[in-house]
Amino acid sequence: MANGDRDHLAQDERPIIVRTERGLVFADRPRVTLYDLMDYLRAGYPPHLIADRFRLSERQVRGAIEYIAAHDEEVEREYREVLAVAEDQRRSWEERNHERLAQIAAAPPPPEQRELRARIAALKARLAHEVRDDSREVTEGERTAAQ
């Protein structure tokens, strides 16, 4: 076994990352793929937050990072493929549901939502009025202090 291949092994020599029909997954959490972590890693999330998000140990996240470093080109190629498939699925879903989404958007809100929206609009108006009044008081207070 090459040194790069050993990097993603647990201390007891069981792999942290394994290949399945879904691609590269965590051996202990086969529903979580390595590709699921990629956006978080690229955004600079620290390992403990990624671990918390996916209910992994920090050791598992470190193992994933080591695996990615050791197999960078392969993982990057597969990740681009995963993103392309996801984008195709999103576009297909939007095309299939375009008319239904337009109907939903055009439909008036149900009565309970109309009432809530009216209350929210009234609260926003009251807050905007209070903010204007507060800013006027500050401006007047600044003028008084300057005199």
C-alpha positions in Angstrom: 0.0 0.0 0.0 1.5 3.4 -1.0 1.9 6.0 1.6 -0.8 8.2 0.1 -3.2 5.3 0.3 -2.5 4.9 4.0 -3.3 8.5 4.9 -7.0 8.0 4.8 -7.0 4.9 7.0 -8.2 4.9 10.6 -5.8 4.0 13.3 -7.0 0.4 13.3 -6.2 0.2 9.5 -9.9 0.4 8.4 -10.4 2.9 5.7 -12.2 6.2 6.5 -13.1 6.7 2.9 -14.3 3.9 0.6 -15.6 3.8 -2.9 -19.2 2.6 -3.5 -21.7 2.9 -6.3 -22.4 6.4 -4.9 -18.7 7.4 -5.3 -16.4 8.1 -2.4 -18.2 7.8 1.0 -17.3 7.6 4.6 -17.0 3.9 5.6 -18.9 4.5 8.9 -21.5 6.9 7.2 -22.1 5.6 3.7 -24.8 8.2 3.1 -22.3 11.0 3.4 -20.1 11.4 0.3 -16.7 13.1 0.1 -18.3 15.4 -2.4 -20.8 16.6 0.3 -17.9 18.1 2.2 -16.2 19.7 -0.8 -18.2 23.0 -0.8 -17.6 23.4 2.9 -13.8 22.7 2.5 -13.6 25.2 -0.4 -15.4 27.8 1.6 -12.8 27.5 4.4 -15.0 26.0 7.1 -12.9 24.6 9.9 -13.0 20.8 10.4 -15.0 20.9 13.7 -17.9 22.8 12.0 -17.9 20.4 9.0 -17.8 17.5 11.5 -20.8 18.9 13.3 -22.7 19.6 10.1 -22.4 16.0 8.9 -22.2 14.3 12.3 -18.7 13.1 11.7 -15.7 13.0 14.0 -13.0 15.5 13.4 -10.7 12.5 12.7 -13.1 11.5 9.9 -13.0 15.0 8.5 -9.2 15.1 8.7 -9.1 11.7 7.0 -11.2 13.1 4.2 -8.9 16.1 3.8 -5.9 13.8 3.7 -7.6 11.6 1.1 -8.4 14.6 -1.0 -4.8 15.8 -0.8 -3.5 12.4 -1.7 -6.0 11.9 -4.7 -6.5 15.5 -5.7 -7.0 15.1 -9.5 -9.3 12.1 -9.1 -11.4 13.7 -6.5 -11.6 17.0 -8.4 -12.7 15.3 -11.6 -15.4 13.3 -9.8 -16.5 16.4 -7.9 -17.0 18.3 -11.2 -19.0 15.4 -12.5 -21.2 15.3 -9.4 -21.8 19.1 -9.7 -22.7 18.7 -13.4 -25.2 15.9 -12.7 -26.8 18.0 -9.9 -27.1 21.0 -12.2 -28.7 18.9 -14.9 -31.2 17.5 -12.4 -32.0 21.0 -11.1 -32.6 22.3 -14.6 -34.7 19.2 -15.5 -36.8 19.6 -12.4 -37.4 23.3 -13.1 -38.4 22.6 -16.7 -40.8 19.9 -15.6 -42.3 22.0 -12.9 -42.2 25.5 -14.5 -45.9 25.8 -15.1 -46.8 24.5 -11.6 -44.3 26.9 -10.0 -45.8 29.8 -12.0 -49.3 28.8 -10.8 -48.2 28.7 -7.2 -46.5 32.1 -7.5 -49.5 33.7 -9.1 -52.0 32.3 -6.6 -53.2 34.6 -3.8 -52.0 33.6 -0.4 -54.4 31.7 1.9 -56.4 33.9 4.3 -54.2 33.1 7.3 -51.1 34.2 5.4 -52.8 37.4 4.2 -53.5 38.3 7.8 -49.9 37.5 8.9 -48.5 39.5 6.0 -50.7 42.5 6.9 -49.4 42.3 10.5 -45.8 42.1 9.3 -46.3 45.0 7.0 -47.8 47.1 9.8 -44.9 46.2 12.1 -42.3 47.1 9.5 -44.1 50.4 8.9 -44.1 51.1 12.7 -40.4 50.2 13.0 -39.5 52.4 10.0 -41.4 55.3 11.6 -39.7 54.8 15.0 -36.2 54.6 13.3 -37.0 57.9 11.5 -38.1 59.5 14.7 -34.9 58.3 16.5 -32.7 59.6 13.8 -34.4 63.0 13.9 -33.9 63.1 17.7 -30.2 62.4 17.2 -29.9 65.0 14.5 -31.7 67.6 16.7 -29.5 66.7 19.7 -26.4 67.1 17.6 -27.5 70.5 16.5 -28.3 71.5 20.1 -24.9 70.3 21.3 -23.1 72.1 18.5 -24.7 75.5 19.5 
